[in-house]
Amino acid sequence: MNNFFLSGLICITFYLFIKDDGIIDYYRGKESYQELVIEKNQLNKELQAIKDENRLLKNNKHYIEKVAREEYFYIFPNEIIISLE
């Protein structure tokens, strides 16, 4: 009876560790899930920043002017740019 119990315990242990959806695959899946959750949170933050910038570009004339000057080097007529580089 004792050998039967021991062999059954060994079989169950091998089954849990070796099969495709065993304990090892569970922990791999758990790590993948946690990485995906972190990536999702980062992407949500980026999306919110883009939405905020989009809202500012639609509604705030001062922000539009700031972006146009900094990113596209727009200037007003008769304006002189002095570069200190």
FIKERO-241032 format. One line per field, with one value per residue: residue number from 1; residue in three letters; x, y, z of N, C-alpha, C in turn. Coordinates in Angstrom, 3 decimals, padded with zeros to 6 digits. Layout:
BEGIN
k	(NUM/...)
r	(ALA/...)
n.px	(X/...)
n.py	(Y/...)
n.pz	(Z/...)
ca.px	(X/...)
ca.py	(Y/...)
ca.pz	(Z/...)
c.px	(X/...)
c.py	(Y/...)
c.pz	(Z/...)
***
This chain:
BEGIN
k	(1/2/3/4/5/6/7/8/9/10/11/12/13/14/15/16/17/18/19/20/21/22/23/24/25/26/27/28/29/30/31/32/33/34/35/36/37/38/39/40/41/42/43/44/45/46/47/48/49/50/51/52/53/54/55/56/57/58/59/60/61/62/63/64/65/66/67/68/69/70/71/72/73/74/75/76/77/78/79/80/81/82/83/84/85)
r	(MET/ASN/ASN/PHE/PHE/LEU/SER/GLY/LEU/ILE/CYS/ILE/THR/PHE/TYR/LEU/PHE/ILE/LYS/ASP/ASP/GLY/ILE/ILE/ASP/TYR/TYR/ARG/GLY/LYS/GLU/SER/TYR/GLN/GLU/LEU/VAL/ILE/GLU/LYS/ASN/GLN/LEU/ASN/LYS/GLU/LEU/GLN/ALA/ILE/LYS/ASP/GLU/ASN/ARG/LEU/LEU/LYS/ASN/ASN/LYS/HIS/TYR/ILE/GLU/LYS/VAL/ALA/ARG/GLU/GLU/TYR/PHE/TYR/ILE/PHE/PRO/ASN/GLU/ILE/ILE/ILE/SER/LEU/GLU)
n.px	(000.822/001.968/003.929/002.310/001.013/003.247/004.207/001.994/002.001/004.414/003.794/001.705/003.115/005.017/003.178/002.026/004.217/005.269/003.327/001.559/000.034/000.983/002.530/004.925/004.422/002.313/003.551/005.220/003.296/002.110/004.183/004.388/001.870/002.037/004.045/002.715/000.634/002.058/003.104/000.722/-000.205/001.786/001.362/-001.228/-000.694/000.871/-001.030/-002.885/-001.319/-000.977/-003.629/-004.111/-002.305/-003.393/-005.869/-005.000/-003.819/-006.056/-007.541/-006.032/-004.528/-002.080/-000.501/-000.428/001.055/003.479/004.281/004.519/006.632/008.752/008.983/008.682/010.012/008.814/008.425/007.466/006.641/009.307/010.743/013.615/015.883/018.062/020.681/022.316/024.140)
n.py	(-001.194/001.198/001.557/001.862/004.297/006.019/005.735/006.703/009.366/010.233/009.992/011.875/014.206/014.305/014.567/017.078/018.768/018.225/018.178/020.139/022.284/022.631/023.311/024.704/025.943/027.504/029.419/030.646/031.748/033.468/035.305/036.416/037.577/039.540/041.178/042.065/043.519/045.616/046.801/047.554/049.488/051.447/052.127/053.150/055.454/056.873/057.198/058.832/061.135/061.879/062.384/064.584/066.451/066.675/067.801/070.264/071.310/071.660/073.581/075.621/078.508/079.668/077.488/076.212/078.099/077.937/075.272/075.395/077.219/075.948/073.306/073.473/075.705/078.174/081.629/085.043/087.565/089.816/089.182/088.400/085.768/084.759/082.695/080.902/078.891)
n.pz	(000.000/000.741/-001.229/-003.440/-002.875/-002.854/-005.495/-006.865/-005.961/-007.081/-009.802/-010.039/-009.406/-011.525/-013.593/-013.075/-013.451/-015.997/-018.035/-020.589/-019.574/-016.987/-013.765/-014.274/-016.763/-015.918/-014.228/-016.091/-017.763/-015.938/-015.461/-018.033/-018.223/-016.203/-017.282/-019.557/-018.387/-017.207/-019.513/-020.740/-018.934/-019.260/-021.940/-021.740/-020.252/-022.103/-024.117/-022.788/-022.449/-025.108/-025.802/-024.130/-025.210/-027.758/-027.156/-026.168/-028.500/-030.056/-028.675/-027.386/-028.153/-027.495/-026.873/-029.338/-030.791/-029.380/-029.904/-032.676/-032.955/-031.544/-032.584/-035.357/-036.136/-036.764/-037.447/-036.764/-039.216/-039.991/-037.734/-035.845/-035.417/-032.929/-032.493/-030.009/-030.113)
ca.px	(000.000/002.851/004.548/001.264/000.849/004.456/004.234/000.922/002.476/005.425/003.084/000.992/004.133/005.480/002.076/001.866/005.360/005.642/002.264/001.573/-000.548/001.419/002.949/005.961/003.751/001.511/004.410/005.623/002.136/001.914/005.193/003.983/000.707/002.490/004.739/001.701/-000.086/002.943/003.142/-000.592/-000.251/002.641/000.681/-002.346/-000.138/001.237/-002.278/-003.454/-000.487/-001.303/-004.966/-003.983/-001.665/-004.368/-006.862/-004.355/-003.642/-007.355/-008.224/-005.177/-003.751/-000.711/000.208/-000.204/002.180/004.676/004.672/004.947/007.943/009.778/009.159/008.696/010.831/008.062/008.674/006.600/007.339/010.225/011.299/014.984/016.230/019.450/021.053/023.466/024.894)
ca.py	(000.000/002.341/001.728/002.366/005.718/006.711/005.766/007.622/010.709/010.536/010.187/013.158/015.253/014.376/015.050/018.516/019.520/017.928/018.422/021.446/023.319/022.312/024.391/025.496/026.800/028.464/030.517/031.382/032.545/034.524/036.330/037.085/038.393/040.710/042.048/042.689/044.509/046.769/047.440/048.180/050.716/052.431/052.582/053.998/056.755/057.542/057.581/059.979/062.302/062.269/062.996/065.915/067.327/066.887/068.752/071.577/071.794/072.070/074.633/076.621/079.195/079.878/076.199/076.015/078.960/077.376/074.079/075.816/077.858/075.018/072.111/073.752/076.902/079.262/082.960/086.096/088.419/090.825/088.706/087.954/084.682/084.772/081.364/080.978/077.618)
ca.pz	(000.000/000.831/-002.542/-004.333/-002.555/-003.288/-006.958/-007.264/-005.681/-008.096/-011.074/-009.984/-009.460/-012.909/-014.423/-012.864/-013.932/-017.377/-019.013/-021.233/-018.714/-015.637/-012.880/-014.927/-017.743/-015.165/-013.800/-017.297/-018.163/-014.950/-015.737/-019.276/-017.896/-015.460/-018.229/-020.414/-017.588/-017.091/-020.837/-020.950/-018.131/-019.911/-023.161/-021.328/-019.886/-023.349/-024.787/-022.079/-022.772/-026.487/-025.773/-023.534/-026.187/-028.828/-026.646/-026.141/-029.871/-030.595/-027.929/-026.766/-029.196/-027.022/-026.998/-030.775/-031.160/-028.751/-030.653/-034.011/-032.850/-031.066/-033.402/-036.789/-036.310/-037.383/-036.886/-037.267/-040.191/-039.436/-036.469/-036.010/-034.500/-032.494/-032.017/-029.100/-030.178)
c.px	(000.868/003.530/003.558/001.062/002.042/004.526/003.133/001.336/003.524/004.762/002.358/001.975/004.669/004.403/001.930/003.014/005.614/004.553/002.250/000.992/-000.236/001.868/003.986/005.341/002.880/002.366/004.947/004.487/001.885/002.914/004.827/002.814/001.133/003.236/003.745/000.899/000.756/002.988/001.828/-000.689/000.610/001.977/-000.517/-001.866/000.249/-000.003/-002.899/-002.654/-000.788/-002.676/-004.907/-003.353/-002.616/-005.414/-006.267/-004.187/-004.957/-007.868/-007.336/-004.254/-002.307/000.114/000.511/000.995/003.489/005.187/005.195/006.343/009.031/010.036/009.315/009.440/010.097/008.412/007.651/007.361/008.150/010.779/012.685/015.260/017.723/019.748/022.320/024.280/026.219)
c.py	(001.261/002.620/002.293/003.869/006.518/006.807/006.691/009.070/011.140/010.792/011.528/014.323/015.417/014.961/016.573/019.323/019.349/018.288/019.875/022.564/023.028/023.545/025.293/026.440/027.850/029.661/031.314/032.292/033.697/035.650/037.113/038.024/039.666/041.682/042.765/043.748/045.776/047.528/048.159/049.488/051.813/052.996/053.461/055.391/057.542/058.029/058.799/061.247/062.800/062.917/064.403/066.899/067.651/067.911/070.164/072.142/072.238/073.347/075.777/077.248/079.437/078.591/075.895/076.844/078.407/076.172/074.461/076.442/076.838/073.866/072.411/075.032/078.015/080.565/083.930/086.889/089.498/090.430/088.128/086.854/084.779/083.403/081.476/079.690/077.781)
c.pz	(000.000/-000.514/-003.552/-004.131/-003.058/-004.807/-007.493/-007.064/-006.710/-009.445/-011.116/-010.081/-010.881/-013.811/-014.294/-013.451/-015.428/-018.381/-019.490/-020.373/-017.246/-014.876/-013.546/-015.954/-017.061/-014.761/-014.981/-017.769/-017.214/-015.169/-017.002/-019.021/-017.173/-016.366/-019.125/-019.659/-017.443/-018.414/-021.131/-020.177/-018.749/-021.161/-022.827/-020.926/-021.132/-024.090/-024.120/-022.380/-024.179/-026.552/-025.194/-024.518/-027.337/-028.400/-026.612/-027.544/-030.489/-029.949/-027.448/-027.810/-028.770/-027.141/-028.472/-031.233/-030.602/-029.538/-032.027/-033.967/-032.493/-032.032/-034.890/-037.140/-037.067/-036.674/-037.462/-038.323/-039.458/-038.067/-036.726/-034.968/-034.193/-031.896/-031.180/-029.107/-030.835)
***
